[in-house]
């Protein structure tokens, strides 16, 4: 069992590169959306 197949990702195949990549896209996309929302709320851009 790899280390990626423990914790919150307790399912077979959690350590496949495509699953890790999709998870990373969702996480970084969410962070990017929050940063853009914060900047547009704090400053009059656009």
HTML snippet that shows the backbone in 3Dmol.js (N, CA, C, O; Angstrom):
<script src="https://3Dmol.org/build/3Dmol-min.js"></script>
<div id="view" style="width:600px;height:400px;position:relative"></div>
<script>
const pdb = `
ATOM      1  N   UNK A   1       0.850  -1.185   0.000  1.00  0.00           N
ATOM      2  CA  UNK A   1       0.000   0.000   0.000  1.00  0.00           C
ATOM      3  C   UNK A   1       0.890   1.240   0.000  1.00  0.00           C
ATOM      4  O   UNK A   1       1.796   1.372   0.823  1.00  0.00           O
ATOM      5  N   UNK A   2       0.619   2.126  -0.921  1.00  0.00           N
ATOM      6  CA  UNK A   2       1.411   3.352  -0.956  1.00  0.00           C
ATOM      7  C   UNK A   2       0.878   4.353   0.071  1.00  0.00           C
ATOM      8  O   UNK A   2      -0.216   4.195   0.613  1.00  0.00           O
ATOM      9  N   UNK A   3       1.670   5.365   0.316  1.00  0.00           N
ATOM     10  CA  UNK A   3       1.263   6.385   1.286  1.00  0.00           C
ATOM     11  C   UNK A   3       0.075   7.201   0.796  1.00  0.00           C
ATOM     12  O   UNK A   3      -0.666   7.757   1.606  1.00  0.00           O
ATOM     13  N   UNK A   4      -0.119   7.283  -0.526  1.00  0.00           N
ATOM     14  CA  UNK A   4      -1.243   8.054  -1.058  1.00  0.00           C
ATOM     15  C   UNK A   4      -2.564   7.325  -0.901  1.00  0.00           C
ATOM     16  O   UNK A   4      -3.622   7.926  -1.085  1.00  0.00           O
ATOM     17  N   UNK A   5      -2.527   6.051  -0.569  1.00  0.00           N
ATOM     18  CA  UNK A   5      -3.735   5.257  -0.441  1.00  0.00           C
ATOM     19  C   UNK A   5      -4.194   5.186   1.013  1.00  0.00           C
ATOM     20  O   UNK A   5      -4.878   4.239   1.402  1.00  0.00           O
ATOM     21  N   UNK A   6      -3.828   6.165   1.806  1.00  0.00           N
ATOM     22  CA  UNK A   6      -4.207   6.213   3.217  1.00  0.00           C
ATOM     23  C   UNK A   6      -4.927   7.527   3.498  1.00  0.00           C
ATOM     24  O   UNK A   6      -5.014   8.400   2.634  1.00  0.00           O
ATOM     25  N   UNK A   7      -5.424   7.651   4.681  1.00  0.00           N
ATOM     26  CA  UNK A   7      -6.058   8.902   5.082  1.00  0.00           C
ATOM     27  C   UNK A   7      -7.394   9.098   4.395  1.00  0.00           C
ATOM     28  O   UNK A   7      -8.224   8.189   4.366  1.00  0.00           O
ATOM     29  N   UNK A   8      -7.605  10.297   3.835  1.00  0.00           N
ATOM     30  CA  UNK A   8      -8.902  10.642   3.264  1.00  0.00           C
ATOM     31  C   UNK A   8      -9.138   9.928   1.924  1.00  0.00           C
ATOM     32  O   UNK A   8     -10.286   9.747   1.516  1.00  0.00           O
ATOM     33  N   UNK A   9      -8.066   9.525   1.243  1.00  0.00           N
ATOM     34  CA  UNK A   9      -8.185   8.883  -0.069  1.00  0.00           C
ATOM     35  C   UNK A   9      -8.139   7.372   0.097  1.00  0.00           C
ATOM     36  O   UNK A   9      -7.239   6.725  -0.437  1.00  0.00           O
ATOM     37  N   UNK A  10      -9.078   6.802   0.817  1.00  0.00           N
ATOM     38  CA  UNK A  10      -9.080   5.366   1.091  1.00  0.00           C
ATOM     39  C   UNK A  10      -9.880   4.614   0.040  1.00  0.00           C
ATOM     40  O   UNK A  10     -10.976   4.129   0.319  1.00  0.00           O
ATOM     41  N   UNK A  11      -9.341   4.516  -1.157  1.00  0.00           N
ATOM     42  CA  UNK A  11      -9.961   3.694  -2.181  1.00  0.00           C
ATOM     43  C   UNK A  11      -8.871   3.172  -3.097  1.00  0.00           C
ATOM     44  O   UNK A  11      -7.801   3.770  -3.214  1.00  0.00           O
ATOM     45  N   UNK A  12      -9.149   2.063  -3.739  1.00  0.00           N
ATOM     46  CA  UNK A  12      -8.170   1.475  -4.640  1.00  0.00           C
ATOM     47  C   UNK A  12      -7.934   2.400  -5.818  1.00  0.00           C
ATOM     48  O   UNK A  12      -8.880   2.915  -6.416  1.00  0.00           O
ATOM     49  N   UNK A  13      -6.680   2.607  -6.147  1.00  0.00           N
ATOM     50  CA  UNK A  13      -6.333   3.471  -7.263  1.00  0.00           C
ATOM     51  C   UNK A  13      -6.126   4.912  -6.867  1.00  0.00           C
ATOM     52  O   UNK A  13      -5.986   5.768  -7.741  1.00  0.00           O
ATOM     53  N   UNK A  14      -6.102   5.212  -5.589  1.00  0.00           N
ATOM     54  CA  UNK A  14      -5.916   6.600  -5.154  1.00  0.00           C
ATOM     55  C   UNK A  14      -4.526   7.108  -5.473  1.00  0.00           C
ATOM     56  O   UNK A  14      -4.296   8.317  -5.492  1.00  0.00           O
ATOM     57  N   UNK A  15      -3.591   6.194  -5.726  1.00  0.00           N
ATOM     58  CA  UNK A  15      -2.237   6.623  -6.024  1.00  0.00           C
ATOM     59  C   UNK A  15      -1.937   6.647  -7.519  1.00  0.00           C
ATOM     60  O   UNK A  15      -0.780   6.783  -7.917  1.00  0.00           O
ATOM     61  N   UNK A  16      -2.981   6.513  -8.360  1.00  0.00           N
ATOM     62  CA  UNK A  16      -2.770   6.602  -9.805  1.00  0.00           C
ATOM     63  C   UNK A  16      -2.457   8.047 -10.176  1.00  0.00           C
ATOM     64  O   UNK A  16      -3.052   8.971  -9.620  1.00  0.00           O
ATOM     65  N   UNK A  17      -1.537   8.248 -11.102  1.00  0.00           N
ATOM     66  CA  UNK A  17      -1.151   9.627 -11.479  1.00  0.00           C
ATOM     67  C   UNK A  17      -2.319  10.469 -11.976  1.00  0.00           C
ATOM     68  O   UNK A  17      -2.358  11.669 -11.704  1.00  0.00           O
ATOM     69  N   UNK A  18      -3.265   9.884 -12.691  1.00  0.00           N
ATOM     70  CA  UNK A  18      -4.383  10.674 -13.211  1.00  0.00           C
ATOM     71  C   UNK A  18      -5.287  11.157 -12.081  1.00  0.00           C
ATOM     72  O   UNK A  18      -5.803  12.272 -12.141  1.00  0.00           O
ATOM     73  N   UNK A  19      -5.485  10.337 -11.054  1.00  0.00           N
ATOM     74  CA  UNK A  19      -6.314  10.738  -9.915  1.00  0.00           C
ATOM     75  C   UNK A  19      -5.621  11.854  -9.143  1.00  0.00           C
ATOM     76  O   UNK A  19      -6.264  12.813  -8.716  1.00  0.00           O
ATOM     77  N   UNK A  20      -4.316  11.727  -8.966  1.00  0.00           N
ATOM     78  CA  UNK A  20      -3.552  12.768  -8.275  1.00  0.00           C
ATOM     79  C   UNK A  20      -3.588  14.065  -9.075  1.00  0.00           C
ATOM     80  O   UNK A  20      -3.728  15.142  -8.497  1.00  0.00           O
ATOM     81  N   UNK A  21      -3.463  13.974 -10.396  1.00  0.00           N
ATOM     82  CA  UNK A  21      -3.473  15.167 -11.244  1.00  0.00           C
ATOM     83  C   UNK A  21      -4.832  15.864 -11.210  1.00  0.00           C
ATOM     84  O   UNK A  21      -4.895  17.089 -11.111  1.00  0.00           O
ATOM     85  N   UNK A  22      -5.914  15.098 -11.291  1.00  0.00           N
ATOM     86  CA  UNK A  22      -7.255  15.702 -11.250  1.00  0.00           C
ATOM     87  C   UNK A  22      -7.495  16.365  -9.891  1.00  0.00           C
ATOM     88  O   UNK A  22      -8.061  17.456  -9.825  1.00  0.00           O
ATOM     89  N   UNK A  23      -7.072  15.721  -8.829  1.00  0.00           N
ATOM     90  CA  UNK A  23      -7.221  16.313  -7.500  1.00  0.00           C
ATOM     91  C   UNK A  23      -6.428  17.609  -7.391  1.00  0.00           C
ATOM     92  O   UNK A  23      -6.907  18.590  -6.821  1.00  0.00           O
ATOM     93  N   UNK A  24      -5.221  17.611  -7.935  1.00  0.00           N
ATOM     94  CA  UNK A  24      -4.391  18.819  -7.886  1.00  0.00           C
ATOM     95  C   UNK A  24      -5.024  19.956  -8.679  1.00  0.00           C
ATOM     96  O   UNK A  24      -4.974  21.112  -8.256  1.00  0.00           O
ATOM     97  N   UNK A  25      -5.621  19.634  -9.831  1.00  0.00           N
ATOM     98  CA  UNK A  25      -6.279  20.668 -10.641  1.00  0.00           C
ATOM     99  C   UNK A  25      -7.446  21.274  -9.873  1.00  0.00           C
ATOM    100  O   UNK A  25      -7.621  22.492  -9.878  1.00  0.00           O
ATOM    101  N   UNK A  26      -8.246  20.442  -9.215  1.00  0.00           N
ATOM    102  CA  UNK A  26      -9.369  20.965  -8.432  1.00  0.00           C
ATOM    103  C   UNK A  26      -8.888  21.828  -7.278  1.00  0.00           C
ATOM    104  O   UNK A  26      -9.455  22.891  -7.024  1.00  0.00           O
ATOM    105  N   UNK A  27      -7.856  21.389  -6.579  1.00  0.00           N
ATOM    106  CA  UNK A  27      -7.358  22.140  -5.426  1.00  0.00           C
ATOM    107  C   UNK A  27      -6.767  23.470  -5.860  1.00  0.00           C
ATOM    108  O   UNK A  27      -7.115  24.517  -5.314  1.00  0.00           O
ATOM    109  N   UNK A  28      -5.859  23.432  -6.857  1.00  0.00           N
ATOM    110  CA  UNK A  28      -5.230  24.672  -7.304  1.00  0.00           C
ATOM    111  C   UNK A  28      -6.223  25.588  -8.012  1.00  0.00           C
ATOM    112  O   UNK A  28      -6.104  26.810  -7.932  1.00  0.00           O
ATOM    113  N   UNK A  29      -7.188  25.013  -8.695  1.00  0.00           N
ATOM    114  CA  UNK A  29      -8.230  25.833  -9.317  1.00  0.00           C
ATOM    115  C   UNK A  29      -9.076  26.553  -8.282  1.00  0.00           C
ATOM    116  O   UNK A  29      -9.419  27.722  -8.453  1.00  0.00           O
ATOM    117  N   UNK A  30      -9.411  25.853  -7.209  1.00  0.00           N
ATOM    118  CA  UNK A  30     -10.168  26.488  -6.132  1.00  0.00           C
ATOM    119  C   UNK A  30      -9.389  27.608  -5.463  1.00  0.00           C
ATOM    120  O   UNK A  30      -9.943  28.661  -5.146  1.00  0.00           O
ATOM    121  N   UNK A  31      -8.105  27.376  -5.254  1.00  0.00           N
ATOM    122  CA  UNK A  31      -7.251  28.418  -4.665  1.00  0.00           C
ATOM    123  C   UNK A  31      -7.177  29.620  -5.595  1.00  0.00           C
ATOM    124  O   UNK A  31      -7.254  30.761  -5.141  1.00  0.00           O
ATOM    125  N   UNK A  32      -7.027  29.373  -6.892  1.00  0.00           N
ATOM    126  CA  UNK A  32      -6.959  30.468  -7.858  1.00  0.00           C
ATOM    127  C   UNK A  32      -8.255  31.270  -7.884  1.00  0.00           C
ATOM    128  O   UNK A  32      -8.226  32.499  -7.936  1.00  0.00           O
ATOM    129  N   UNK A  33      -9.386  30.581  -7.848  1.00  0.00           N
ATOM    130  CA  UNK A  33     -10.681  31.273  -7.834  1.00  0.00           C
ATOM    131  C   UNK A  33     -10.808  32.143  -6.584  1.00  0.00           C
ATOM    132  O   UNK A  33     -11.276  33.278  -6.661  1.00  0.00           O
ATOM    133  N   UNK A  34     -10.394  31.613  -5.438  1.00  0.00           N
ATOM    134  CA  UNK A  34     -10.469  32.403  -4.207  1.00  0.00           C
ATOM    135  C   UNK A  34      -9.555  33.621  -4.255  1.00  0.00           C
ATOM    136  O   UNK A  34      -9.932  34.692  -3.780  1.00  0.00           O
ATOM    137  N   UNK A  35      -8.361  33.475  -4.820  1.00  0.00           N
ATOM    138  CA  UNK A  35      -7.439  34.613  -4.933  1.00  0.00           C
ATOM    139  C   UNK A  35      -8.015  35.671  -5.863  1.00  0.00           C
ATOM    140  O   UNK A  35      -7.977  36.862  -5.555  1.00  0.00           O
ATOM    141  N   UNK A  36      -8.552  35.236  -7.007  1.00  0.00           N
ATOM    142  CA  UNK A  36      -9.130  36.205  -7.945  1.00  0.00           C
ATOM    143  C   UNK A  36     -10.352  36.898  -7.353  1.00  0.00           C
ATOM    144  O   UNK A  36     -10.545  38.096  -7.557  1.00  0.00           O
ATOM    145  N   UNK A  37     -11.172  36.157  -6.627  1.00  0.00           N
ATOM    146  CA  UNK A  37     -12.334  36.764  -5.979  1.00  0.00           C
ATOM    147  C   UNK A  37     -11.901  37.778  -4.923  1.00  0.00           C
ATOM    148  O   UNK A  37     -12.490  38.853  -4.812  1.00  0.00           O
ATOM    149  N   UNK A  38     -10.871  37.435  -4.148  1.00  0.00           N
ATOM    150  CA  UNK A  38     -10.383  38.350  -3.111  1.00  0.00           C
ATOM    151  C   UNK A  38      -9.808  39.621  -3.728  1.00  0.00           C
ATOM    152  O   UNK A  38     -10.042  40.720  -3.226  1.00  0.00           O
ATOM    153  N   UNK A  39      -9.059  39.471  -4.812  1.00  0.00           N
ATOM    154  CA  UNK A  39      -8.490  40.653  -5.465  1.00  0.00           C
ATOM    155  C   UNK A  39      -9.576  41.531  -6.073  1.00  0.00           C
ATOM    156  O   UNK A  39      -9.496  42.757  -5.994  1.00  0.00           O
ATOM    157  N   UNK A  40     -10.584  40.920  -6.677  1.00  0.00           N
ATOM    158  CA  UNK A  40     -11.639  41.736  -7.283  1.00  0.00           C
ATOM    159  C   UNK A  40     -12.519  42.375  -6.213  1.00  0.00           C
ATOM    160  O   UNK A  40     -13.106  43.430  -6.456  1.00  0.00           O
ATOM    161  N   UNK A  41     -12.624  41.768  -5.047  1.00  0.00           N
ATOM    162  CA  UNK A  41     -13.393  42.370  -3.969  1.00  0.00           C
ATOM    163  C   UNK A  41     -12.622  43.499  -3.300  1.00  0.00           C
ATOM    164  O   UNK A  41     -13.216  44.488  -2.870  1.00  0.00           O
ATOM    165  N   UNK A  42     -11.322  43.359  -3.211  1.00  0.00           N
ATOM    166  CA  UNK A  42     -10.515  44.344  -2.497  1.00  0.00           C
ATOM    167  C   UNK A  42     -10.171  45.545  -3.377  1.00  0.00           C
ATOM    168  O   UNK A  42     -10.034  46.659  -2.871  1.00  0.00           O
ATOM    169  N   UNK A  43     -10.033  45.335  -4.668  1.00  0.00           N
ATOM    170  CA  UNK A  43      -9.612  46.397  -5.570  1.00  0.00           C
ATOM    171  C   UNK A  43     -10.621  46.506  -6.707  1.00  0.00           C
ATOM    172  O   UNK A  43     -11.263  45.528  -7.088  1.00  0.00           O
ATOM    173  N   UNK A  44     -10.743  47.710  -7.232  1.00  0.00           N
ATOM    174  CA  UNK A  44     -11.651  47.938  -8.364  1.00  0.00           C
ATOM    175  C   UNK A  44     -10.915  47.596  -9.649  1.00  0.00           C
ATOM    176  O   UNK A  44     -10.415  48.483 -10.341  1.00  0.00           O
ATOM    177  N   UNK A  45     -10.852  46.326  -9.962  1.00  0.00           N
ATOM    178  CA  UNK A  45     -10.213  45.896 -11.212  1.00  0.00           C
ATOM    179  C   UNK A  45     -11.302  45.457 -12.184  1.00  0.00           C
ATOM    180  O   UNK A  45     -12.319  44.881 -11.797  1.00  0.00           O
ATOM    181  N   UNK A  46     -11.060  45.741 -13.427  1.00  0.00           N
ATOM    182  CA  UNK A  46     -12.021  45.350 -14.464  1.00  0.00           C
ATOM    183  C   UNK A  46     -13.177  46.278 -14.496  1.00  0.00           C
ATOM    184  O   UNK A  46     -14.086  46.104 -15.308  1.00  0.00           O
TER     185      UNK A  46
END
`;
const viewer = $3Dmol.createViewer("view");
viewer.addModel(pdb, "pdb");
viewer.setStyle({}, {cartoon: {color: "spectrum"}});
viewer.zoomTo();
viewer.render();
</script>
